[in-house]
Amino acid sequence: MKIQLKSCVGVLSVLLANSAFADVVHEYESGKLTFGGDVELDINAQNSQEGPIFLEGEFENNDEYNQTGRILLEAAGEHTSGQNYARFKVQPLVGTDGGMGVDDAWLALGNRDNGLELKVGRFEAFDLFPLGQDVFVEYSGDTANDLYSDGHGYIYQAKEGRGRGGDSGQVLLSQTRGDFYAEISTLFGDRTNLFASDTYHGYAIDPENDAKNSFIVRPVMAWTPGPWTLAAGVETNVVDDAIVDERGEDISDRTGYGTRLSYSLDDFSVNANLAYLDAHEEENLTLGLNALWHDFGLGYIHARNDIDSVKESAEVISMPGTYTSDTLYTSYRFAQVMGIDNLDIYLGAYYSKIDQKDSDGGDADRYGGRLRFKYYF
């Protein structure tokens, strides 16, 4: 690929000089370069808990008022040769807390005739549990990190192997044929950061600090006839004893299933989701339903967790038995604020409650509201 340095400098000059633009595109003979991004700033008011939620007096409710957000810059490119292509995308992030990060960073190679594509890097695979317009839903961590926290409710959404998992590697092979789409995605590397706590059912995680690298395989198939989408997939770790607890039990032995039915036409869309996880001494079932009409979004999530056993000790982190979690969330988008096409303001709110049989923790609920400023450039 030959691009004159002067042309690249010119594009970058435009990128830096314009404070409001929608994807600066530089086209050349066999491809193109695109620059864009967005600003997302949130003002939040919410409550949170510290400590295990199942015992009255063991957790604390805290009111929080803060601002979060980030600026995302995006550079993408494509080079073609006949029906073959190579694409890349990188999305560095600058957080309002001064931190730096990255969303996507990948390279894809494919062919338009047979619909095959190979993607390598950091990205999100197919979404088996879409939440709709989820401006503010607080109950779990990042896409594939810090999801499971001992002593707290877990809402499984078939995304433990979806991607963006810390420093883990990813490779995805997909094919599109008409209305049918299939992919097999892998996530491999150190997956101890799946767990946000140091314990699992009260037992210390990886006490010898000798965890193996995990290898998660996640095949998905989807059918999209017109406005409908029906998809199903599974994710499982194929490495035995990748992460063990203090007993030597394999807590990385986790197999999850997900399916979704979606409808989207004009200004209306709806998603119905189901996910099930068979984990070590624990099972999780999650149902989700959400809809978006024009700029108004509404969603509901119900999760059921069955824990077989926990460590018997003076410091109880979790409790055996069945507990359920119910989350209701809503949002509204004010589009084209001040007459600016790419400036939106969102209002979002949620309420989540956990019930556990034989538990004294009757006030384990969470709620919050958010004002979001979203500007695309």
C-alpha positions as CSV (number, residue, x, y, z in Angstrom):
1,M,0.0,0.0,0.0
2,K,1.5,3.3,-1.1
3,I,0.2,6.5,0.4
4,Q,1.9,9.8,0.0
5,L,3.1,11.2,3.3
6,K,1.7,14.6,2.4
7,S,-1.8,13.0,2.1
8,C,-1.5,11.4,5.5
9,V,-0.4,14.6,7.1
10,G,-3.2,16.4,5.5
11,V,-5.8,14.0,6.9
12,L,-4.4,14.1,10.4
13,S,-4.4,17.9,10.2
14,V,-8.1,17.9,9.3
15,L,-8.7,15.4,12.2
16,L,-7.0,17.7,14.7
17,A,-8.3,21.0,13.4
18,N,-12.0,20.1,13.4
19,S,-13.8,19.8,16.7
20,A,-17.0,18.4,15.1
21,F,-16.8,16.0,12.2
22,A,-18.5,12.7,11.3
23,D,-15.8,10.3,10.1
24,V,-13.1,11.9,8.1
25,V,-12.5,9.5,5.2
26,H,-9.4,9.4,3.1
27,E,-9.9,7.2,0.0
28,Y,-7.2,5.9,-2.3
29,E,-7.0,3.4,-5.2
30,S,-7.4,0.1,-3.3
31,G,-8.8,1.1,0.1
32,K,-9.6,3.9,2.6
33,L,-8.7,5.3,6.0
34,T,-11.4,6.5,8.4
35,F,-11.0,8.7,11.5
36,G,-13.8,9.3,14.0
37,G,-14.8,8.9,17.6
38,D,-17.2,10.0,20.3
39,V,-17.4,11.6,23.7
40,E,-19.4,10.0,26.5
41,L,-19.7,11.8,29.8
42,D,-21.9,10.6,32.7
43,I,-23.2,12.3,35.9
44,N,-24.3,9.6,38.3
45,A,-26.3,9.2,41.5
46,Q,-26.6,5.7,42.9
47,N,-26.3,3.5,45.9
48,S,-23.9,0.6,46.3
49,Q,-23.1,-2.1,48.8
50,E,-19.8,-3.2,50.4
51,G,-19.4,-6.7,51.9
52,P,-21.4,-9.9,51.4
53,I,-25.1,-9.2,50.8
54,F,-26.6,-12.3,52.3
55,L,-26.2,-11.4,56.0
56,E,-27.9,-8.5,57.7
57,G,-25.3,-6.1,59.1
58,E,-22.5,-7.4,57.0
59,F,-23.0,-5.1,54.1
60,E,-23.1,-1.3,53.9
61,N,-25.3,0.9,51.7
62,N,-23.5,3.9,50.3
63,D,-24.8,6.8,48.4
64,E,-22.5,7.9,45.5
65,Y,-22.5,11.0,43.4
66,N,-19.8,11.1,40.7
67,Q,-18.9,11.7,37.1
68,T,-17.5,9.1,34.8
69,G,-16.8,8.9,31.1
70,R,-14.3,8.8,28.4
71,I,-13.3,10.1,25.0
72,L,-12.9,7.5,22.3
73,L,-10.8,8.0,19.2
74,E,-11.2,5.6,16.3
75,A,-9.0,4.9,13.3
76,A,-10.1,2.2,10.8
77,G,-8.7,1.2,7.4
78,E,-9.4,-1.3,4.6
79,H,-7.2,-2.5,1.7
80,T,-8.7,-4.6,-1.1
81,S,-7.4,-6.9,-3.8
82,G,-10.2,-8.2,-6.0
83,Q,-12.7,-9.8,-3.5
84,N,-10.1,-10.2,-0.8
85,Y,-9.7,-7.6,1.9
86,A,-7.7,-6.7,5.0
87,R,-9.3,-4.4,7.6
88,F,-8.1,-2.9,10.9
89,K,-9.6,-0.9,13.7
90,V,-8.1,0.7,16.8
91,Q,-10.1,2.7,19.5
92,P,-7.9,4.3,22.2
93,L,-9.8,5.7,25.2
94,V,-9.0,8.6,27.5
95,G,-11.0,8.4,30.7
96,T,-12.1,11.4,32.7
97,D,-10.3,9.9,35.7
98,G,-7.0,10.3,33.8
99,G,-6.8,6.7,32.9
100,M,-6.0,5.3,29.5
101,G,-7.4,2.2,27.8
102,V,-8.6,0.7,24.5
103,D,-11.9,-0.8,23.3
104,D,-11.2,-2.5,20.0
105,A,-7.8,-3.2,18.4
106,W,-8.0,-5.8,15.7
107,L,-7.0,-7.0,12.2
108,A,-9.4,-8.9,9.9
109,L,-8.7,-10.8,6.7
110,G,-11.6,-11.9,4.5
111,N,-13.2,-12.7,1.1
112,R,-16.5,-11.2,0.0
113,D,-17.3,-14.1,-2.4
114,N,-17.3,-16.9,0.2
115,G,-18.1,-14.7,3.3
116,L,-15.2,-16.0,5.3
117,E,-13.4,-13.7,7.7
118,L,-10.6,-14.2,10.2
119,K,-10.2,-11.6,13.0
120,V,-7.3,-11.4,15.4
121,G,-6.8,-8.9,18.3
122,R,-9.1,-7.3,20.9
123,F,-12.9,-7.1,20.1
124,E,-16.3,-8.3,21.1
125,A,-17.8,-11.4,19.5
126,F,-21.5,-11.9,18.8
127,D,-23.8,-10.5,21.4
128,L,-26.1,-13.3,22.8
129,F,-27.7,-11.1,25.5
130,P,-28.3,-7.6,24.1
131,L,-29.6,-5.1,26.7
132,G,-31.0,-2.6,24.3
133,Q,-30.6,1.1,25.3
134,D,-28.8,0.3,28.6
135,V,-27.7,3.7,29.7
136,F,-27.4,2.7,33.3
137,V,-27.5,-0.9,34.5
138,E,-25.3,-1.7,37.5
139,Y,-24.9,-5.3,38.6
140,S,-21.7,-6.7,37.1
141,G,-18.3,-5.9,35.7
142,D,-16.8,-5.4,32.2
143,T,-17.5,-7.6,29.2
144,A,-15.3,-10.4,30.3
145,N,-13.5,-9.2,33.4
146,D,-14.5,-8.9,37.1
147,L,-17.8,-10.5,36.4
148,Y,-18.1,-12.9,39.3
149,S,-17.8,-11.5,42.9
150,D,-18.2,-13.9,45.8
151,G,-21.1,-13.0,48.1
152,H,-22.9,-10.9,45.6
153,G,-25.5,-11.7,42.9
154,Y,-24.3,-12.9,39.5
155,I,-26.2,-12.2,36.4
156,Y,-24.8,-14.5,33.7
157,Q,-25.2,-13.2,30.2
158,A,-23.1,-15.6,28.0
159,K,-20.2,-13.2,27.8
160,E,-17.5,-14.8,29.8
161,G,-15.8,-15.7,26.6
162,R,-17.1,-12.9,24.4
163,G,-13.9,-10.8,24.4
164,R,-12.0,-7.8,25.6
165,G,-10.6,-9.9,28.4
166,G,-7.7,-8.0,29.8
167,D,-4.5,-9.2,28.2
168,S,-6.0,-12.4,26.8
169,G,-5.7,-13.1,23.1
170,Q,-8.6,-13.5,20.7
171,V,-9.1,-15.2,17.3
172,L,-12.4,-15.4,15.5
173,L,-13.4,-17.2,12.3
174,S,-16.8,-16.3,10.8
175,Q,-18.8,-16.9,7.7
176,T,-21.9,-15.1,6.3
177,R,-24.1,-16.8,3.8
178,G,-27.3,-14.8,2.9
179,D,-29.4,-14.7,6.1
180,F,-27.2,-17.1,7.9
181,Y,-24.1,-16.2,10.0
182,A,-21.8,-18.5,12.0
183,E,-18.7,-17.8,14.0
184,I,-16.3,-19.6,16.3
185,S,-14.5,-17.3,18.7
186,T,-11.6,-18.1,21.1
187,L,-10.4,-16.3,24.2
188,F,-7.1,-17.6,25.6
189,G,-4.7,-16.5,28.3
190,D,-4.8,-15.7,32.1
191,R,-8.5,-15.6,33.0
192,T,-8.1,-15.2,36.8
193,N,-9.5,-11.7,36.3
194,L,-12.9,-13.2,35.6
195,F,-13.2,-13.2,39.4
196,A,-13.5,-9.8,41.0
197,S,-13.0,-11.3,44.5
198,D,-10.2,-13.5,46.0
199,T,-12.6,-16.3,47.0
200,Y,-15.1,-18.6,45.3
201,H,-17.9,-19.9,47.6
202,G,-15.6,-18.8,50.5
203,Y,-12.5,-20.8,49.2
204,A,-9.4,-18.9,48.2
205,I,-8.8,-18.7,44.5
206,D,-5.4,-19.8,43.1
207,P,-3.7,-19.8,46.5
208,E,-0.4,-21.1,45.0
209,N,-0.4,-18.4,42.3
210,D,0.2,-21.0,39.6
211,A,-3.0,-20.7,37.4
212,K,-2.8,-22.1,33.9
213,N,-3.8,-20.2,30.8
214,S,-7.4,-20.8,29.9
215,F,-8.7,-21.5,26.4
216,I,-12.4,-20.6,26.0
217,V,-14.2,-21.6,22.8
218,R,-17.4,-19.8,21.8
219,P,-19.3,-21.0,18.7
220,V,-22.4,-19.0,17.7
221,M,-25.0,-19.4,14.9
222,A,-27.5,-16.7,13.8
223,W,-30.3,-16.5,11.3
224,T,-31.7,-13.1,10.3
225,P,-34.7,-13.3,8.0
226,G,-35.8,-9.7,7.5
227,P,-36.3,-7.8,10.7
228,W,-35.9,-11.0,12.9
229,T,-32.7,-12.4,14.4
230,L,-32.6,-15.8,16.0
231,A,-29.2,-16.8,17.5
232,A,-27.7,-19.4,19.8
233,G,-24.3,-20.2,21.1
234,V,-22.2,-21.9,23.8
235,E,-19.0,-21.0,25.6
236,T,-16.7,-23.3,27.5
237,N,-13.2,-23.5,28.9
238,V,-11.4,-26.6,27.5
239,V,-8.3,-26.5,29.8
240,D,-8.7,-28.7,32.9
241,D,-7.6,-27.2,36.2
242,A,-6.8,-23.8,34.7
243,I,-7.9,-22.1,37.9
244,V,-8.3,-24.0,41.2
245,D,-9.3,-23.1,44.7
246,E,-7.6,-23.9,48.0
247,R,-9.1,-27.4,47.8
248,G,-7.7,-28.1,44.4
249,E,-11.1,-28.0,42.8
250,D,-11.3,-26.8,39.2
251,I,-13.4,-23.6,39.4
252,S,-12.6,-22.8,35.8
253,D,-14.8,-25.6,34.7
254,R,-17.6,-23.4,33.3
255,T,-19.9,-24.0,30.4
256,G,-22.5,-21.5,29.4
257,Y,-25.3,-21.4,26.8
258,G,-27.1,-18.4,25.3
259,T,-29.9,-17.7,22.9
260,R,-31.7,-14.6,21.7
261,L,-34.7,-13.6,19.6
262,S,-34.7,-10.1,18.3
263,Y,-37.0,-7.9,16.1
264,S,-36.0,-4.5,14.7
265,L,-38.0,-2.4,12.3
266,D,-37.9,1.3,11.9
267,D,-38.2,3.0,15.3
268,F,-39.1,-0.2,17.2
269,S,-36.9,-3.1,18.4
270,V,-37.2,-5.8,21.0
271,N,-34.9,-8.5,22.4
272,A,-35.8,-11.7,24.3
273,N,-32.7,-13.4,25.8
274,L,-32.0,-16.5,27.8
275,A,-28.6,-17.6,29.2
276,Y,-27.7,-20.6,31.4
277,L,-24.3,-21.4,33.1
278,D,-23.2,-24.7,34.5
279,A,-20.3,-23.9,36.8
280,H,-18.5,-25.7,39.6
281,E,-21.0,-26.2,42.5
282,E,-23.2,-23.5,41.0
283,E,-25.9,-23.1,38.3
284,N,-27.1,-19.8,36.9
285,L,-30.2,-19.0,34.7
286,T,-30.9,-15.5,33.3
287,L,-33.9,-14.2,31.4
288,G,-34.0,-10.8,29.8
289,L,-36.6,-8.8,27.9
290,N,-36.1,-5.2,26.6
291,A,-37.6,-2.9,24.0
292,L,-36.8,0.4,22.4
293,W,-39.5,2.6,20.8
294,H,-38.4,5.8,19.2
295,D,-36.1,7.2,21.9
296,F,-37.6,5.4,25.0
297,G,-36.1,2.2,26.3
298,L,-37.3,-0.3,28.9
299,G,-35.8,-3.5,30.1
300,Y,-36.1,-6.3,32.7
301,I,-33.7,-9.0,33.8
302,H,-34.4,-12.0,36.0
303,A,-31.6,-14.2,37.3
304,R,-31.7,-17.4,39.4
305,N,-28.6,-18.7,41.1
306,D,-28.3,-22.2,42.7
307,I,-25.2,-22.6,44.9
308,D,-24.6,-26.2,46.1
309,S,-22.1,-25.6,48.9
310,V,-19.8,-23.0,50.5
311,K,-16.9,-23.1,52.9
312,E,-18.0,-23.4,56.5
313,S,-16.1,-20.8,58.5
314,A,-16.6,-17.9,60.9
315,E,-16.2,-15.5,58.0
316,V,-19.2,-16.3,55.8
317,I,-18.9,-14.8,52.3
318,S,-21.6,-16.7,50.5
319,M,-24.5,-19.0,51.4
320,P,-25.7,-22.2,49.8
321,G,-29.2,-22.4,48.3
322,T,-31.2,-20.5,45.8
323,Y,-31.3,-16.7,45.3
324,T,-33.0,-14.6,42.6
325,S,-32.2,-11.2,41.2
326,D,-34.6,-8.8,39.5
327,T,-33.5,-5.7,37.6
328,L,-35.6,-3.1,35.9
329,Y,-34.0,-0.3,33.8
330,T,-35.2,2.5,31.6
331,S,-33.8,5.3,29.5
332,Y,-34.8,8.1,27.2
333,R,-32.7,9.9,24.5
334,F,-33.0,13.6,23.7
335,A,-31.7,13.6,20.1
336,Q,-30.1,16.5,18.3
337,V,-29.7,18.8,21.3
338,M,-29.3,22.4,20.3
339,G,-30.0,21.4,16.7
340,I,-26.6,19.6,16.5
341,D,-27.1,16.3,14.6
342,N,-24.5,14.3,16.5
343,L,-25.2,15.6,20.0
344,D,-27.5,13.5,22.2
345,I,-28.4,13.6,25.9
346,Y,-29.7,10.4,27.7
347,L,-31.5,9.9,31.0
348,G,-31.2,6.5,32.5
349,A,-32.2,4.7,35.7
350,Y,-32.3,1.2,37.2
351,Y,-33.5,-0.7,40.2
352,S,-32.1,-4.1,41.2
353,K,-33.1,-6.4,44.1
354,I,-31.7,-9.7,45.3
355,D,-33.7,-12.3,47.3
356,Q,-32.1,-15.2,49.0
357,K,-33.9,-18.0,50.9
358,D,-32.9,-18.5,54.5
359,S,-31.0,-15.1,54.4
360,D,-31.4,-12.1,56.7
361,G,-30.2,-9.7,54.1
362,G,-33.6,-8.2,53.2
363,D,-32.3,-4.8,52.0
364,A,-29.9,-6.0,49.3
365,D,-31.2,-3.7,46.6
366,R,-29.4,-1.2,44.3
367,Y,-30.7,1.8,42.3
368,G,-29.4,4.8,40.5
369,G,-29.9,7.5,37.9
370,R,-27.6,8.9,35.2
371,L,-27.4,11.9,32.9
372,R,-25.3,11.1,29.9
373,F,-23.9,13.5,27.3
374,K,-23.0,11.8,24.0
375,Y,-21.2,13.6,21.2
376,Y,-20.1,11.9,18.0
377,F,-17.4,13.4,15.9
